[in-house]
Amino acid sequence: MKNFDTTPIFIHSLFRSGSSYIFKVFRRSDSGYWCYHEPLHEYLLYAAAEPDRFLEIGRESQRHFRHPDIEKPYFYEFHAIADEVGRYFRKEFSFEQYFAAEKDGFTEIKSYFSALANGSKGRPVFQCCRTTGRVEGLKSECGGVHIFLWRNPWDQWWSYKKDVYFDRCNLFISDAKNLPAFLKVLKKELKLPYSHDMDTITYYRFFNRYRLNAIASYKLFYALWCHTILETIPHCELSVDIDKLSTSISYRKETLEKLEQTGIGGLDLSDCSVPMASYGESDSDFFLEIEDYVHELLLSHGYSHAQVDELKLLSKERKESLVDVSVPKNFSVRDAMRAREYQERTEMELAEAQRVIFEAEASVGEAEARIGEAEARAGEAEANAEQLYTMLNSVFKSYSWRITAPLRWIKHQTNLLLQQGLIARTRALVKKITKPSIRRNISIVDDKVDDKVDDLSPHVRKIYAEIKHAIKDCQEKDD
């Protein structure tokens, strides 16, 4: 019997929402929380074979991703129960089952979260960046308290640019099973790739080569952001805006009070500080045009006007609070805007260059395939010819072939006689027998035949006379 509250706490968010800060807040608390950092992270696939790798990811990653100092390695809590993680974790948890809806889709993941909870040394806290498409099912199957953490999409999307990994994760999500209808349409429009049931290594290598341009990147990101707002908030006890938590003392107090009401206490949010940028009007134009497109896409695929109106209101609030209309007088905002425009153009150029490379690789691949097919056909034809030659050679050497040679010769001569006529064949015969080697033999036969010519029938005597006359003509020509 554990002497602490075992009710799990789930913190759901997209990437770059300040979730690492919230993870730190729970981990540093003296109230006895046992915090699992991103329990559906694909890195956990190493658990069974290489558990010490859980202790490798720490300060270097913190600096790279601009995460707060969390003292111990990210996956420290997993290390002690690495065998259990290896036993229950599945590759499909990370992205393939992102939109799981049916109860059967939660059987294995429920067992996994139960194993983590049973191995915890305090109240289990699951800080998740890969669950926003299945919060309803997780809450139904796993119970617990569920908190949703979110950030304004403009800053969040630009924060994604810290590392290409985050755009890759959106591609992974777009390849999940049970993809919502509006995302299927968007995926087709953006010509996003399919994994085709690749093995783990090939899967990640395949998507790591794929780069989205700025427009496609924000379209996909914002579509997922909207889906998260619409599908996660209704199933959570509390929704936390990390931007307000960073800027408003009263909002922090209000959030702590709501957490206390759900049985979560002992937290300190006083140092919350997530970066927020100021944007120019050209930035706003870029974002809002894409957001309007996604809003219409949602309306045409089952979402109500009331739901989409909430998203439109948030877009309007962003324009009013984040856009600095003093540009170009405000040089810092202007310069930041120009830097963002430059990066957007760079992304466009990189994506186009990658598209050209992919098309060239595809052309080379098709040419190589055609060459391979031609070589295969040529090899097959050569093998068939060799086989036929062997068969024919075997026939020619056979006893039956040799013994039937006279029959084949008679059949051949009969066919020639029918085709060319008696006279033509007679001339051919005469031409052949007038050869010196044959003529000598004929002259010997001729002397013997002359003595008995009177015994021949009139018709045969006539043919014999014609043959002799023809032989004589040939001999005179030769002389």
Residue, then its C-alpha position, 0 to 999 in steps of 0.5 A: m500500500k503506497n502512502f501517497d495519492t496514486t491518482p495520476i495527473f496528465i498534462h497534455s500539450l503540443f510541443r513548445s508550449g512551456s511543458s518542460y517548465i511545468f514538468k520542472v514545477f512538478r518535479r521540484s515540488d516538495s509535495g511528492y510528485w513523480c514526474y515522467h517526461e514525455p512518456l510516449h517519446e519514441y526515444l523510449l524504444y531504447a529502454a529494453a536494450e540500452p536503459d542507461r541512455f535514459l541518463e544521457i539526455g540532460r543539460e546539453s539538450q536543455r541548452h539546445f532547446r532553451h529548456p529550463d534547468i531541470e537538474k536531473p536528466y529528462f528520463y531519470e524516472f524511467h531508468a529505475i523501471a526500464d525493464e517495465v518500459g521495455r515490456y510495455f512500450r510500443k512504437e505505435f504509441s508515439f504517433e501512429q495511435y495519435f488519434a485513437a478513438e476505439k476502446d481497443g486502441f487503448t488496451e496496450i497504452k493503458s497497461y503501459f501507463s499503469a506500469l509507470a504509475n505502479g513504478s512511481k515513488g510519488r504521485p504519478v505525473f505524465q507530461c505529454c506532448r503526443t496525446t492531444g488527439r486522444v485525450e477523451g479515450l485516455k481519460s476514460e481508460c486511465g482516469g486521473v486529472h487532466i490539464f491542458l497547456w497551450r500557447n499562442p500559435w504564432d510564437q509556438w510555431w516560430s519556436y518550432k523552428k528551433d529544430v527541424y524535429f518539431d516539423r517532422c513530428n507534425l509529419f508523423i502525426s499527419d501519418a497517423k491512423n484515424l486521421p480526422a477528415f479535415l486533416k485528410v483533405l489538408k494532407k492531400e492538398l499539401k502532398l504529405p508523404y505516407s509511411h507505408d508501414m515502414d520499419t522503425i529506422t526506415y520510418y524516421r529516416f524517410f520523414n527526416r528527409y522531408r522539408l515543408n515550406a513556411i506556408a505548408s508548415y504553418k498550415l499543418f501546425y495550425a490545423l493541429w493546433c485548432h484540433t487540439i483546442l477543440e478536442t482537448i479542452p472539453h475533456c480536461e479539468l483545467s486549461v492553462d494559457i502559458d502566455k498569461l501565466s508568464t505575464s499576469i500575476s493574477y492569472r497565476k494565482e487563479t491557476l494555482e487556486k483551480l489546481e488546489q480545487t482538483g487536489i493538486g497543490g504545492l506548486d510554485l509558478s512565480d518564475c514562469s516566463v515564456p518568450m513572447a514576440s511582437y509582430g509586424e503587419s506583414d507577419s499578421d497577414f501571413f498568419l491570418e490568411i492561413e488561419d482563415y483557410v483552416h477555419e473554412l476547412l473545419l466548417s466544411h468537415g463537421y465542426s460547428h460555427a460556434q466552435v470555429d467562431e471561438l478560434k476566429l476570436l482568438s485570431k482577432e485577439r492575437k492581431e490586437s495584442l501581438v501586432d505592433v502597428s508602429v512598424p517601421k518606426n519600431f526598429s526592433v520589431r521591424d528588424a525581427m519582422r524582416a528576419r522572419e521574412y528572410q527565414e520564411r523565404t529560406e524555408m521556401e527555397l529549401a523546400e523547393a530544392q528538396r522537391v527538385i532533388f526528390e523528383a530527380e531521385a525519382s527519375v533516376g530510380e525509374a530509369e534504373a528500374r527500367i534498365g533493371e527490367a530490360e536487363a532482366r528480360a535480356g537475361e531471361a531471353e538469353a537463358n531461354a535461347e541457351q536452353l533451346y540450343t541445348m534441347l536442339n543439340s540434344v535432338f540432333k544427336s539423338y538416334s531417332w533424329r539420325i534414323t529418320a533423316p531419309l524420311r525428312w529428306i524425301k519429305h523435303q524433296t516432295n515439298l520442293l517438287l510440289q512448289q517448283g514443278l518437275i522441270a525446275r527440279t530436273r534442272a536442279l538435279v542436272k546442275k547438281i550431277t554435272k559437278p565433276s565429282i558426280r559426273r564421273n559416277i554418272s558416266i559409268v552408270d550411263d554406259k550401263v543404262d544405254d545397253k538396256v534403254d530399249d527395256l524402258s517404257p516410252h515415258v521413262r526413255k523420254i525423260y532419260a533422253e532429256i537428262k542426257h541432252a541436258i548433261k551434254d549441254c552442260q559438258e559443252k559449256d564447261d569445255 
